[in-house]
Amino acid sequence: MKIYYATGNKGKVDLINMIYKDMDIEVIQENIETPELQSLDCREVAKMSAEFAAKLLGKPVLKNDSGLVIDELNGFPGALAKYTEDTLGSEGYLKLLEGKKNRRCHWVEALAYSEPNKEAVVFESLSYGTISDEIRGERGDAFDKIFIPDGDTRTFAEMTTEEHLKSFDTKAYFELLKYLFKEQ
């Protein structure tokens, strides 16, 4: 089975291929731009983008959208995580939370699968944690340097790739597998 992953991020393709390494699924990167719905809801953004890409390519397409939901900030930045990461960086988030006691948050990953001219199905993973008081670690992006997953004391940026994956909710990837093999 072949699935085309509409993303410019090779790391996303490597991740899914690592998760599916023992499955009969080939995930192929399609570096295409898709319009991105302006919404705080990652599910809505992923769904619309997957449907657009499947229609454009004429192939089964996978698209994801992810975001950080910070309780103290009423869910901000949500699906705007990439934009705000580029503008605020780790330092900006720490400033927004300065003096705040509630540092609970969760990382949302919405994985949408669509076939041409069909409505996308969306699967969701939620990784819970807290925002650290300081930037820690060298790996990853701005959020990796401040997100501490539940059950650990380190940020994602302080972990190896394997440790990061083990602490990250990958439920959506396995729900997608069940869906794909049920459909055959």
MDAnalysis code that builds the backbone (N, CA, C; Angstrom):
import MDAnalysis as mda
import numpy as np

u = mda.Universe.empty(552, n_residues=184, atom_resindex=np.repeat(np.arange(184), 3), trajectory=True)
u.add_TopologyAttr("name", ["N", "CA", "C"] * 184)
u.add_TopologyAttr("resid", np.arange(1, 185))
u.add_TopologyAttr("resname", ["MET", "LYS", "ILE", "TYR", "TYR", "ALA", "THR", "GLY", "ASN", "LYS", "GLY", "LYS", "VAL", "ASP", "LEU", "ILE", "ASN", "MET", "ILE", "TYR", "LYS", "ASP", "MET", "ASP", "ILE", "GLU", "VAL", "ILE", "GLN", "GLU", "ASN", "ILE", "GLU", "THR", "PRO", "GLU", "LEU", "GLN", "SER", "LEU", "ASP", "CYS", "ARG", "GLU", "VAL", "ALA", "LYS", "MET", "SER", "ALA", "GLU", "PHE", "ALA", "ALA", "LYS", "LEU", "LEU", "GLY", "LYS", "PRO", "VAL", "LEU", "LYS", "ASN", "ASP", "SER", "GLY", "LEU", "VAL", "ILE", "ASP", "GLU", "LEU", "ASN", "GLY", "PHE", "PRO", "GLY", "ALA", "LEU", "ALA", "LYS", "TYR", "THR", "GLU", "ASP", "THR", "LEU", "GLY", "SER", "GLU", "GLY", "TYR", "LEU", "LYS", "LEU", "LEU", "GLU", "GLY", "LYS", "LYS", "ASN", "ARG", "ARG", "CYS", "HIS", "TRP", "VAL", "GLU", "ALA", "LEU", "ALA", "TYR", "SER", "GLU", "PRO", "ASN", "LYS", "GLU", "ALA", "VAL", "VAL", "PHE", "GLU", "SER", "LEU", "SER", "TYR", "GLY", "THR", "ILE", "SER", "ASP", "GLU", "ILE", "ARG", "GLY", "GLU", "ARG", "GLY", "ASP", "ALA", "PHE", "ASP", "LYS", "ILE", "PHE", "ILE", "PRO", "ASP", "GLY", "ASP", "THR", "ARG", "THR", "PHE", "ALA", "GLU", "MET", "THR", "THR", "GLU", "GLU", "HIS", "LEU", "LYS", "SER", "PHE", "ASP", "THR", "LYS", "ALA", "TYR", "PHE", "GLU", "LEU", "LEU", "LYS", "TYR", "LEU", "PHE", "LYS", "GLU", "GLN"])
u.atoms.positions = np.array([
    [0.847, -1.174, 0.000],
    [0.000, 0.000, 0.000],
    [0.892, 1.237, 0.000],
    [0.496, 2.228, -0.806],
    [1.233, 3.487, -0.862],
    [0.343, 4.614, -0.362],
    [0.930, 5.448, 0.488],
    [0.260, 6.655, 0.962],
    [1.205, 7.815, 0.690],
    [0.662, 8.902, 0.227],
    [1.454, 10.077, -0.071],
    [1.256, 11.090, 1.057],
    [2.367, 11.489, 1.654],
    [2.331, 12.399, 2.803],
    [2.615, 13.802, 2.296],
    [1.617, 14.658, 2.327],
    [1.761, 16.030, 1.841],
    [2.437, 16.869, 2.923],
    [3.748, 16.970, 2.815],
    [4.524, 17.741, 3.784],
    [5.883, 18.099, 3.194],
    [6.404, 19.216, 3.630],
    [7.761, 19.602, 3.267],
    [8.754, 19.154, 4.321],
    [8.248, 18.523, 5.376],
    [9.072, 18.128, 6.517],
    [9.453, 16.654, 6.419],
    [10.685, 16.387, 5.999],
    [11.152, 15.005, 5.863],
    [11.112, 14.262, 7.201],
    [11.280, 14.985, 8.300],
    [11.238, 14.377, 9.621],
    [9.893, 13.712, 9.908],
    [8.807, 14.307, 9.418],
    [7.479, 13.715, 9.609],
    [7.370, 12.385, 8.863],
    [7.935, 12.348, 7.666],
    [7.909, 11.125, 6.861],
    [8.792, 10.062, 7.518],
    [9.953, 10.458, 8.002],
    [10.830, 9.514, 8.699],
    [10.145, 8.931, 9.935],
    [9.434, 9.777, 10.664],
    [8.731, 9.331, 11.865],
    [7.690, 8.275, 11.532],
    [6.840, 8.556, 10.556],
    [5.785, 7.593, 10.236],
    [6.373, 6.303, 9.666],
    [7.434, 6.418, 8.882],
    [8.073, 5.204, 8.367],
    [8.702, 4.388, 9.499],
    [9.191, 5.061, 10.535],
    [9.733, 4.356, 11.701],
    [8.603, 3.630, 12.439],
    [7.470, 4.301, 12.602],
    [6.323, 3.695, 13.291],
    [5.781, 2.508, 12.491],
    [5.746, 2.638, 11.175],
    [5.179, 1.595, 10.307],
    [6.223, 0.636, 9.740],
    [7.400, 0.609, 10.321],
    [8.515, -0.161, 9.735],
    [8.189, -1.633, 9.491],
    [7.311, -2.232, 10.275],
    [6.990, -3.653, 10.110],
    [5.694, -3.873, 9.336],
    [5.162, -2.830, 8.755],
    [3.893, -2.915, 8.027],
    [4.160, -2.873, 6.525],
    [3.170, -3.306, 5.773],
    [3.279, -3.293, 4.319],
    [2.731, -1.966, 3.778],
    [3.329, -0.878, 4.256],
    [2.900, 0.460, 3.852],
    [4.132, 1.264, 3.464],
    [4.069, 1.859, 2.299],
    [5.127, 2.754, 1.860],
    [4.595, 4.176, 1.925],
    [5.242, 5.018, 2.719],
    [4.838, 6.417, 2.840],
    [5.814, 7.249, 2.020],
    [5.267, 7.968, 1.059],
    [6.077, 8.741, 0.110],
    [5.807, 10.226, 0.325],
    [6.871, 10.985, 0.449],
    [6.738, 12.421, 0.667],
    [6.330, 13.130, -0.613],
    [5.323, 14.005, -0.495],
    [4.904, 14.908, -1.573],
    [5.055, 16.319, -1.043],
    [6.060, 17.007, -1.510],
    [6.336, 18.357, -1.024],
    [5.487, 19.355, -1.799],
    [4.224, 19.472, -1.373],
    [3.317, 20.415, -2.027],
    [2.757, 21.377, -0.985],
    [2.416, 22.549, -1.443],
    [1.779, 23.547, -0.580],
    [0.277, 23.314, -0.607],
    [-0.332, 23.381, 0.552],
    [-1.787, 23.294, 0.628],
    [-2.281, 24.550, 1.340],
    [-3.473, 25.015, 0.968],
    [-4.005, 26.158, 1.701],
    [-4.258, 25.733, 3.145],
    [-4.028, 26.632, 4.067],
    [-4.207, 26.293, 5.472],
    [-5.329, 27.143, 6.062],
    [-6.368, 26.461, 6.451],
    [-7.497, 27.103, 7.102],
    [-7.011, 27.841, 8.336],
    [-7.492, 29.048, 8.554],
    [-7.114, 29.809, 9.746],
    [-8.055, 29.420, 10.883],
    [-7.571, 28.539, 11.723],
    [-8.367, 28.011, 12.818],
    [-7.424, 27.591, 13.932],
    [-7.914, 27.596, 15.155],
    [-7.124, 27.074, 16.276],
    [-7.263, 25.566, 16.385],
    [-8.187, 24.973, 15.616],
    [-8.484, 23.547, 15.668],
    [-7.632, 22.771, 14.659],
    [-6.693, 22.003, 15.166],
    [-5.779, 21.236, 14.307],
    [-6.526, 20.233, 13.429],
    [-7.599, 19.656, 13.950],
    [-8.382, 18.677, 13.176],
    [-8.962, 19.317, 11.913],
    [-9.536, 20.492, 12.063],
    [-10.127, 21.189, 10.915],
    [-9.067, 21.529, 9.871],
    [-7.927, 22.005, 10.336],
    [-6.845, 22.396, 9.423],
    [-6.332, 21.177, 8.652],
    [-6.069, 20.067, 9.355],
    [-5.554, 18.852, 8.711],
    [-6.570, 18.290, 7.721],
    [-7.835, 18.270, 8.092],
    [-8.897, 17.711, 7.239],
    [-8.992, 18.470, 5.918],
    [-9.076, 19.778, 5.995],
    [-9.202, 20.573, 4.781],
    [-7.962, 20.419, 3.882],
    [-6.788, 20.430, 4.486],
    [-5.546, 20.306, 3.707],
    [-5.438, 18.945, 3.042],
    [-5.835, 17.876, 3.745],
    [-5.776, 16.520, 3.178],
    [-6.720, 16.388, 1.982],
    [-7.922, 16.914, 2.123],
    [-8.894, 16.835, 1.023],
    [-8.388, 17.596, -0.202],
    [-7.820, 18.761, 0.013],
    [-7.258, 19.549, -1.087],
    [-6.131, 18.784, -1.777],
    [-5.199, 18.244, -0.991],
    [-4.035, 17.538, -1.557],
    [-4.447, 16.270, -2.304],
    [-5.410, 15.514, -1.763],
    [-5.865, 14.287, -2.429],
    [-6.497, 14.603, -3.783],
    [-7.281, 15.664, -3.818],
    [-7.911, 16.065, -5.084],
    [-6.852, 16.546, -6.081],
    [-5.904, 17.337, -5.615],
    [-4.842, 17.861, -6.479],
    [-3.970, 16.743, -7.056],
    [-3.560, 15.797, -6.195],
    [-2.653, 14.724, -6.614],
    [-3.366, 13.535, -7.247],
    [-4.648, 13.364, -6.939],
    [-5.377, 12.197, -7.442],
    [-4.902, 10.916, -6.786],
    [-4.431, 11.019, -5.542],
    [-3.875, 9.876, -4.819],
    [-4.335, 9.930, -3.364],
    [-4.240, 8.795, -2.639],
    [-4.532, 8.829, -1.207],
    [-3.451, 9.637, -0.484],
    [-3.895, 10.580, 0.333],
    [-2.972, 11.527, 0.941],
    [-3.137, 11.559, 2.457],
    [-2.003, 11.730, 3.102],
    [-1.952, 11.928, 4.542],
    [-1.456, 13.347, 4.779],
    [-2.098, 14.036, 5.698],
    [-1.680, 15.391, 6.061],
    [-1.847, 15.525, 7.559],
    [-0.932, 16.193, 8.197],
    [-1.123, 16.394, 9.626],
    [-1.022, 17.864, 9.960],
    [-1.600, 18.179, 11.085],
    [-1.431, 19.497, 11.653],
    [-1.276, 19.285, 13.144],
    [-0.419, 20.048, 13.740],
    [-0.207, 19.876, 15.175],
    [-0.158, 21.236, 15.843],
    [-0.368, 21.204, 17.130],
    [-0.362, 22.455, 17.858],
    [-0.207, 22.245, 19.348],
    [0.176, 23.282, 20.009],
    [0.351, 23.267, 21.451],
    [-0.808, 24.019, 22.083],
    [-1.469, 23.374, 23.030],
    [-2.598, 23.968, 23.734],
    [-2.144, 24.237, 25.166],
    [-2.031, 25.510, 25.522],
    [-1.571, 25.900, 26.856],
    [-2.796, 26.337, 27.658],
    [-3.063, 25.602, 28.739],
    [-4.270, 25.860, 29.537],
    [-4.352, 27.312, 30.006],
    [-3.277, 27.825, 30.569],
    [-3.266, 29.186, 31.141],
    [-3.526, 30.255, 30.080],
    [-3.257, 29.928, 28.818],
    [-3.448, 30.882, 27.721],
    [-4.727, 30.577, 26.935],
    [-5.674, 29.889, 27.589],
    [-6.971, 29.567, 26.983],
    [-6.850, 28.821, 25.655],
    [-5.894, 27.900, 25.588],
    [-5.734, 27.075, 24.391],
    [-4.785, 27.631, 23.355],
    [-4.329, 28.834, 23.542],
    [-3.369, 29.443, 22.618],
    [-2.033, 28.719, 22.744],
    [-1.306, 28.473, 21.686],
    [-1.520, 28.908, 20.315],
    [-2.326, 27.925, 19.460],
    [-2.607, 26.708, 19.954],
    [-3.372, 25.748, 19.155],
    [-2.701, 25.509, 17.821],
    [-3.510, 25.508, 16.748],
    [-2.991, 25.245, 15.400],
    [-2.101, 26.370, 14.875],
    [-2.003, 27.466, 15.602],
    [-1.123, 28.567, 15.196],
    [0.292, 28.384, 15.742],
    [0.593, 27.187, 16.202],
    [1.872, 26.916, 16.862],
    [3.076, 27.254, 15.982],
    [3.044, 26.864, 14.726],
    [4.211, 27.109, 13.858],
    [4.446, 28.615, 13.691],
    [3.382, 29.343, 13.432],
    [3.514, 30.791, 13.262],
    [4.040, 31.441, 14.541],
    [3.449, 31.081, 15.668],
    [3.863, 31.719, 16.917],
    [5.246, 31.257, 17.356],
    [5.594, 30.031, 16.992],
    [6.948, 29.563, 17.302],
    [7.975, 30.417, 16.555],
    [7.673, 30.705, 15.297],
    [8.589, 31.518, 14.485],
    [8.659, 32.959, 14.978],
    [7.577, 33.480, 15.541],
    [7.570, 34.871, 15.973],
    [7.943, 35.054, 17.438],
    [7.500, 34.148, 18.307],
    [7.774, 34.285, 19.743],
    [8.990, 33.486, 20.210],
    [9.154, 32.296, 19.643],
    [10.221, 31.404, 20.094],
    [9.980, 30.936, 21.523],
    [10.864, 30.116, 22.024],
    [10.770, 29.595, 23.398],
    [10.707, 30.730, 24.404],
    [11.556, 31.731, 24.200],
    [11.631, 32.858, 25.139],
    [10.292, 33.558, 25.277],
    [9.593, 33.753, 24.158],
    [8.308, 34.437, 24.168],
    [7.258, 33.683, 24.968],
    [7.255, 32.369, 24.832],
    [6.289, 31.573, 25.603],
    [6.587, 31.629, 27.089],
    [7.857, 31.592, 27.429],
    [8.214, 31.680, 28.847],
    [7.800, 33.050, 29.411],
    [7.927, 34.099, 28.608],
    [7.507, 35.445, 29.058],
    [5.990, 35.488, 29.267],
    [5.235, 34.885, 28.341],
    [3.778, 34.866, 28.473],
    [3.327, 34.140, 29.745],
    [4.125, 33.184, 30.188],
    [3.766, 32.395, 31.367],
    [4.476, 32.850, 32.642],
    [5.251, 33.921, 32.545],
    [5.964, 34.438, 33.712],
    [4.992, 34.689, 34.866],
    [5.311, 34.142, 36.032],
    [4.493, 34.340, 37.220],
    [3.229, 33.493, 37.275],
    [2.985, 32.691, 36.254],
    [1.786, 31.847, 36.212],
    [2.092, 30.493, 36.850],
    [1.160, 30.004, 37.658],
    [1.349, 28.708, 38.316],
    [0.893, 27.555, 37.436],
    [-0.176, 27.764, 36.675],
    [-0.709, 26.691, 35.824],
    [0.112, 26.615, 34.545],
    [0.947, 25.614, 34.433],
    [1.797, 25.450, 33.252],
    [1.407, 24.201, 32.469],
    [0.198, 23.667, 32.764],
    [-0.286, 22.478, 32.059],
    [-0.541, 22.799, 30.585],
    [-0.267, 21.802, 29.764],
    [-0.462, 21.949, 28.331],
    [-0.607, 20.570, 27.706],
    [-0.950, 20.550, 26.455],
    [-0.879, 19.297, 25.704],
    [-0.590, 19.601, 24.237],
    [0.089, 18.645, 23.646],
    [0.448, 18.721, 22.242],
    [-0.594, 17.916, 21.485],
    [-1.192, 18.519, 20.464],
    [-2.205, 17.871, 19.645],
    [-1.591, 17.535, 18.298],
    [-1.799, 16.308, 17.848],
    [-1.413, 15.950, 16.485],
    [-2.640, 15.373, 15.803],
    [-3.106, 16.071, 14.794],
    [-4.253, 15.619, 14.003],
    [-3.732, 15.063, 12.688],
    [-4.020, 13.802, 12.437],
    [-3.560, 13.087, 11.255],
    [-4.778, 12.847, 10.368],
    [-4.811, 13.460, 9.197],
    [-5.957, 13.337, 8.294],
    [-5.579, 12.509, 7.075],
    [-6.457, 11.591, 6.720],
    [-6.262, 10.733, 5.550],
    [-7.423, 10.976, 4.602],
    [-7.091, 11.219, 3.332],
    [-8.148, 11.455, 2.346],
    [-7.792, 10.788, 1.031],
    [-8.825, 10.314, 0.371],
    [-8.692, 9.814, -0.993],
    [-9.349, 10.846, -1.895],
    [-8.983, 10.861, -3.183],
    [-9.531, 11.889, -4.077],
    [-11.065, 11.954, -4.023],
    [-11.575, 13.158, -3.896],
    [-13.017, 13.430, -3.895],
    [-13.787, 12.731, -2.774],
    [-13.102, 12.427, -1.680],
    [-13.759, 11.844, -0.512],
    [-13.458, 12.712, 0.702],
    [-14.362, 12.656, 1.668],
    [-14.146, 13.391, 2.899],
    [-13.018, 12.729, 3.695],
    [-12.161, 13.528, 4.245],
    [-11.033, 13.016, 5.029],
    [-11.526, 12.466, 6.363],
    [-10.796, 11.467, 6.856],
    [-11.006, 10.984, 8.221],
    [-9.827, 11.495, 9.035],
    [-10.093, 11.862, 10.279],
    [-9.062, 12.485, 11.106],
    [-8.870, 11.672, 12.387],
    [-7.624, 11.439, 12.725],
    [-7.247, 10.726, 13.941],
    [-6.401, 11.683, 14.777],
    [-6.508, 11.562, 16.084],
    [-5.850, 12.548, 16.934],
    [-5.041, 11.887, 18.050],
    [-3.858, 12.421, 18.269],
    [-3.008, 12.030, 19.397],
    [-2.852, 13.244, 20.309],
    [-2.846, 12.998, 21.605],
    [-2.672, 14.068, 22.589],
    [-1.553, 13.681, 23.544],
    [-0.525, 14.492, 23.616],
    [0.590, 14.271, 24.539],
    [0.522, 15.354, 25.612],
    [0.321, 14.935, 26.859],
    [0.139, 15.880, 27.964],
    [1.449, 16.186, 28.659],
    [1.540, 17.389, 29.204],
    [2.744, 17.776, 29.914],
    [2.621, 19.144, 30.542],
    [3.778, 19.736, 30.775],
    [3.853, 21.079, 31.349],
    [4.912, 21.881, 30.588],
    [4.819, 23.198, 30.738],
    [5.826, 24.087, 30.163],
    [6.877, 24.319, 31.250],
    [8.134, 24.117, 30.893],
    [9.226, 24.307, 31.854],
    [9.372, 25.787, 32.225],
    [10.181, 26.050, 33.235],
    [10.453, 27.430, 33.651],
    [11.612, 28.050, 32.879],
    [12.313, 27.200, 32.122],
    [13.484, 27.679, 31.377],
    [13.681, 26.846, 30.121],
    [14.435, 27.359, 29.185],
    [14.775, 26.646, 27.958],
    [15.813, 25.590, 28.315],
    [15.526, 24.345, 27.883],
    [16.443, 23.250, 28.200],
    [16.576, 22.326, 27.001],
    [17.807, 21.960, 26.689],
    [18.060, 21.017, 25.607],
    [18.489, 21.704, 24.327],
    [19.075, 20.917, 23.448],
    [19.632, 21.447, 22.197],
    [18.893, 20.960, 20.961],
    [18.127, 19.890, 21.084],
    [17.494, 19.279, 19.906],
    [16.114, 19.874, 19.659],
    [15.656, 19.738, 18.437],
    [14.282, 20.066, 18.117],
    [13.998, 21.549, 17.945],
    [12.718, 21.861, 18.025],
    [12.279, 23.237, 17.799],
    [12.040, 23.953, 19.121],
    [11.473, 25.137, 19.040],
    [11.256, 25.961, 20.238],
    [10.391, 25.250, 21.270],
    [9.346, 24.554, 20.819],
    [8.464, 23.867, 21.761],
    [9.146, 22.677, 22.419],
    [9.989, 21.986, 21.671],
    [10.717, 20.845, 22.246],
    [11.578, 21.279, 23.428],
    [12.029, 22.512, 23.414],
    [12.932, 23.017, 24.459],
    [12.210, 23.470, 25.726],
    [10.849, 23.514, 25.675],
    [10.101, 23.936, 26.860],
    [9.003, 22.955, 27.271],
    [8.744, 21.918, 26.467],
    [7.671, 20.959, 26.761],
    [8.224, 19.765, 27.537],
    [7.697, 19.548, 28.739],
    [8.080, 18.399, 29.568],
    [6.898, 17.432, 29.573],
    [7.045, 16.253, 28.966],
    [5.922, 15.316, 28.934],
    [5.644, 14.731, 30.315],
    [4.371, 14.434, 30.563],
    [4.012, 13.782, 31.818],
    [4.855, 12.525, 31.999],
    [5.269, 12.272, 33.223],
    [6.047, 11.079, 33.530],
    [7.540, 11.265, 33.361],
    [7.974, 12.471, 33.024],
    [9.407, 12.732, 32.850],
    [9.730, 14.090, 33.465],
    [11.012, 14.355, 33.622],
    [11.446, 15.654, 34.142],
    [12.221, 16.429, 33.080],
    [12.455, 15.803, 31.940],
    [13.221, 16.420, 30.855],
    [12.301, 16.966, 29.780],
    [12.788, 17.975, 29.073],
    [12.066, 18.464, 27.903],
    [12.321, 17.492, 26.749],
    [11.487, 17.590, 25.717],
    [11.723, 16.773, 24.524],
    [13.120, 17.017, 23.969],
    [13.609, 18.245, 24.053],
    [14.915, 18.607, 23.495],
    [16.077, 17.968, 24.255],
    [15.816, 17.474, 25.460],
    [16.854, 16.801, 26.244],
    [16.853, 15.291, 26.037],
    [15.934, 14.792, 25.252],
    [15.787, 13.353, 25.028],
    [16.388, 12.932, 23.699],
    [16.707, 11.648, 23.603],
    [17.085, 11.086, 22.303],
    [15.812, 10.978, 21.467],
    [15.952, 10.766, 20.173],
    [14.792, 10.606, 19.298],
    [13.917, 9.455, 19.785],
    [14.546, 8.352, 20.176],
    [13.800, 7.181, 20.637],
    [13.040, 7.484, 21.927],
    [13.671, 8.187, 22.866],
    [13.004, 8.552, 24.120],
    [11.840, 9.494, 23.852],
    [12.064, 10.436, 22.957],
    [11.010, 11.387, 22.580],
    [9.806, 10.626, 22.030],
    [10.060, 9.695, 21.109],
    [8.972, 8.920, 20.509],
    [8.209, 8.111, 21.547],
    [8.918, 7.544, 22.499],
    [8.259, 6.731, 23.526],
    [7.380, 7.571, 24.429],
    [7.712, 8.834, 24.608],
    [6.917, 9.690, 25.492],
    [5.841, 10.467, 24.730],
    [5.809, 10.319, 23.430],
    [4.876, 11.036, 22.573],
    [3.719, 10.112, 22.215],
    [2.502, 10.588, 22.293],
    [1.327, 9.787, 21.958],
    [1.278, 9.557, 20.447],
    [1.340, 8.290, 20.029],
    [1.292, 7.930, 18.608],
    [-0.015, 7.209, 18.259],
    [-1.011, 7.335, 19.131],
    [-2.297, 6.656, 18.946],
    [-2.887, 6.912, 17.563],
    [-2.813, 8.129, 17.059],
    [-3.414, 8.470, 15.767],
    [-2.845, 7.602, 14.637],
    [-1.547, 7.312, 14.687],
    [-0.923, 6.500, 13.642],
    [-1.484, 5.083, 13.638],
    [-1.758, 4.531, 14.811],
    [-2.290, 3.175, 14.900],
    [-3.782, 3.135, 14.578],
    [-4.505, 4.204, 14.896],
    [-5.909, 4.286, 14.489],
    [-6.009, 4.373, 12.969],
    [-5.095, 5.090, 12.345],
    [-5.054, 5.163, 10.886],
    [-4.824, 3.770, 10.300],
    [-3.892, 3.013, 10.870],
    [-3.641, 1.638, 10.394],
    [-4.903, 0.795, 10.449],
    [-5.600, 0.833, 11.587],
    [-6.847, 0.059, 11.728],
    [-7.843, 0.462, 10.643],
    [-7.951, 1.743, 10.399],
    [-8.875, 2.246, 9.390],
    [-8.475, 1.734, 7.998],
    [-7.209, 1.843, 7.665],
    [-6.736, 1.433, 6.331],
    [-6.943, -0.060, 6.088],
    [-6.632, -0.874, 7.080],
    [-6.739, -2.321, 6.865],
    [-8.168, -2.812, 7.011],
    [-9.029, -2.064, 7.666],
    [-10.454, -2.393, 7.716],
    [-11.092, -2.118, 6.371],
    [-10.580, -1.103, 5.677],
    [-11.133, -0.697, 4.384],
    [-10.798, -1.667, 3.264],
    [-9.809, -2.525, 3.450],
    [-9.391, -3.434, 2.357],
    [-10.273, -4.658, 2.277],
])
